[in-house]
Amino acid sequence: MSQTSTCALWEVQRLNSQNREAKLRLSLETRITDDVTVICCKGRIAYGVEAAALSDEIERLLPQTRQIVIDISGVEMIDAAGLGELVSVAVTAQASQGAIKLAAPSDLIRQLLELTHLISVFEVYPTLDSATLAFSGQAASPTGVTSPHCRATSHSAGQSDRTEIRRLSSSIH
């Protein structure tokens, strides 16, 4: 076997491996119930394929629905790009007269949302049911508003916040 074909074979195997890994990092299950669309995320929302997949799914759904709940109970990890993508899709939805609510974050994801002050950007609910019911006006206020752990929004992120964010990020990986 020549050196060129060995290198080409290795490259094909490497690319196939990367593609397989990319497909396994985030799975999205979308279901429409009444007037609310629920996107269940499992895995990680991170820079690259995962963040783009979530964004693409929401952009595909926006012409059909204006009320979207993102169930993040199955999200194991989210990085800065993933947080940025959540903000981006929320802005896109709002521009289309839509709304996005987050449901059932793990404690670590909730802490990350609090530390980055994104808890004040999103309506975050403890369960999928409460987030879904909120669109009909039947649920209590989102936990982001009433959370005792939420810092004042006028607080700017300092060194201790950045240290805590790094600690949380490393524990989520």
N, C-alpha and C positions, 0 to 999 in steps of 0.2 A: 504494500500500500504506500502510495507516495505521501510526502510530507503535506502537500496541499490538500489532498483528500482527507487526511487525518485531521487537519485543522478545521476543514469545512464541516466534517462530521461532528467534531467537538463543539463547534459554534452552533450547529443545528440543535444538538442535545441541550446546550446551555439555554438557547432561546426557548425551546420547548419547555424546559424546566421553569423558566421565568414566567412563561405564559400560564402554565399550570398553577404556579404559586399565586399569580395575580388573580386568577379566577377564584381561588379559594379564600382570599382575604376578606371579602365582604360579599354577603349574599343579601339580596333584596327580595322581599315578598310583598307584593302590592295587592290590596283588596279594597274594593269599594263597597261600603255599606251605607245605605240611605244617601245622604249628601256629603258624606265624609270619606275621604280616601286615606287609608292607613298604609304606610310603608314600614314594614318590619325590617330592621337592619340587624344583621348578625355578623360579627367579626370585627373589623377595624375600619375606621374612616381616616384615611391617611393620604398624604401627597401621592398623586399619580392616579392609577386606575380606580381605586376605591372612591376617592372624592369625586372624580369625573363621572363615575357610574351613578352615584346618588344625584348629582346635578342633572345629568341626562334624564334620569327617571322623572325627576320633578318637572323639568322643562317639557317632557313628553305629556305629563299629566295636566299641566296648568290649563291648556285649552278646554279640558273636559271637566275640571273640578276647581273649586276655589278654596276648599277646606281640606287641609292636609295635616295629618298627624304622623310624625316620625317617631316610631317606637324604637327607642335606643336601649331597651333592656338587654339586648343581646350584643351590644357594642362593648368589646373588651378593651379597645384602645382608640384614642383619637389624638391626632397631633395638631400642630398649629394650622397646617393646611386644611385639615378636616374641619377645624373650628371655623376657619375662614370660609370654607365652602358652605357650611351651615348658615353663616351670616349672608353669604351671597345668594343662596336660594331663598332665604327669607325676604331679602330685598326684592328679588325677582318676583316672588309671589305677591308681595305687597304692591309692586308696580302693576300687576295684573289684577288688582282688587281681590287678591287671595290672602290667605293666612296660613301660617305654619305653626303648629304647636309641637313641643317635644314631650314624649311620654316615657316614664319609668327609667330614668337614668340610674346607673349604679352609684353608690356613694362616692367612688373616686371620680366618676364623670361629673357628678353634681358638684363636687369640690372644685374641679377644674373650671366649670362654668361660673362658679362663685368667684374664684380667684381672678379670673379674666374679666369679671363683671358682665359676662354675657348672659347671666341669669336675669339681668334687667332688660335684655334685648328680646329674649324669648319668653313665651308662656310655657313654663315647665310644670308638668303634672306628675304626681307620684305613680299613677297607673294609666294604662291605656284606656280603660273605661272612663276615667275622670277627664282625660283629654278629649275623648270623643264626645262625651256629654257636654263639655264646655262649649262646643259649637252650637248646641241647642239652648244654651243658657241654663242648663240644669245642674252644672257642677259648681263646686266651691271654687274660690279664686285659686289661681295657680300657686304652686309652692314657691316659685321664684319671688312672688310678691310678699308672701308671709313668712318666708324662711328666717328663723332666728339666727342662722349662720351667715346671712347675707350682709356684707359690709355696705356702708353708705355709698351711694353712687358718686358722691363728690370726691371720694378718696382716690388718689392716683396711685398706680402700682409702684411700690417702692422696692428696694433691694430684698426685703423679707418676702414680699409677694413673689418676686422672680425666683428666689430660692425655693419657696414652697411649690411653685409651678413645676420647677425642674424635678423636685422630689416626687411629686405626684405623677409626672410624666414617666419617670423611670419605674415607679411602682406599677403603673398601668401596663407597661410593655411586658 
